[in-house]
Amino acid sequence: MDDLGEFISAARGDVDADLLLRGGRVVNVFTHEIIETAVALRAGRIVGLGDRPAREIIDLDGRYVCPGLIDAHVHIEISMLPPHRFADAILPHGVTCVV
């Protein structure tokens, strides 16, 4: 789905989100706050925060929701791992990009 109107409709709550992650804590990297709120997704994209209608609801039971983190300075070769093994080591810790 790439229709912006459908994302906006889901954000407004006019149509159901595909997934609602309820009971979690959202890490806001801009304000440095942790907010207890639901996260609504449509077609794999976040369309809003807070309760809204959804086809599927997952209770996070207090788990954290955080954007992928970027390591802005790393030397992969020093790890002595091939890149795909390095990725295996850092992804579980939330790092999704390295420069």
C-alpha positions in Angstrom: 0.0 0.0 0.0 1.4 3.3 -0.9 -1.7 5.5 -0.9 -1.0 8.4 1.5 -4.8 8.8 2.0 -5.0 5.3 3.6 -2.2 6.1 6.0 -3.9 9.4 7.0 -7.3 7.6 7.4 -5.7 5.0 9.7 -3.9 7.8 11.7 -7.3 9.5 12.2 -8.9 6.3 13.3 -11.3 6.4 10.3 -10.1 2.9 9.2 -8.6 0.2 11.3 -4.8 0.0 11.7 -3.4 -3.4 10.9 -1.7 -3.7 14.3 -1.9 -2.0 17.6 1.0 -2.5 20.1 -0.7 -1.8 23.4 0.9 -1.6 26.9 4.3 -0.5 25.8 6.7 2.3 26.6 7.8 4.4 23.6 11.3 5.8 23.7 11.2 9.3 22.2 14.8 10.0 21.1 13.9 13.7 20.3 12.5 14.7 23.7 14.4 12.1 25.8 11.1 10.9 27.3 9.7 7.4 27.8 5.9 7.6 27.1 3.5 4.8 28.0 1.2 4.7 25.0 0.0 2.4 22.2 1.5 2.4 18.7 -0.6 1.9 15.7 0.8 0.4 12.4 -0.6 0.2 8.9 1.2 -1.6 6.1 4.3 -1.8 8.3 4.5 1.9 9.1 3.7 3.7 12.3 0.5 5.8 11.7 0.0 7.1 15.3 0.3 6.9 19.0 -2.5 6.1 21.4 -5.5 3.7 21.3 -7.3 3.4 18.0 -9.2 0.6 16.2 -7.0 -2.2 14.8 -7.4 -5.6 13.3 -4.8 -7.2 15.6 -3.7 -6.1 19.1 -0.5 -7.2 20.8 0.0 -6.5 24.5 3.6 -5.5 25.1 3.3 -6.0 28.8 5.6 -3.0 29.6 8.2 -3.7 26.9 10.0 -0.8 25.2 9.4 0.4 21.7 12.4 2.2 20.3 13.5 3.3 16.8 16.5 1.6 15.3 19.7 3.1 16.6 22.6 4.4 14.4 26.2 3.9 15.4 27.8 6.9 13.8 31.4 5.8 14.1 32.5 2.2 14.1 35.3 0.2 12.6 33.8 -3.2 11.7 37.2 -4.7 10.9 38.3 -4.3 14.5 35.6 -6.7 15.6 37.3 -9.3 13.4 33.9 -10.4 12.2 32.6 -10.5 8.7 29.8 -7.9 8.2 27.0 -10.3 8.4 28.2 -11.7 11.7 28.8 -8.2 13.0 25.2 -7.5 12.2 24.1 -10.6 14.1 25.9 -9.2 17.2 24.6 -5.6 17.1 21.0 -6.0 15.9 19.7 -7.6 19.2 20.9 -4.4 20.9 18.8 -2.1 18.7 21.6 -0.9 16.3 20.2 -1.1 12.8 22.8 1.1 11.0 26.5 1.7 11.2 28.7 4.4 9.5 
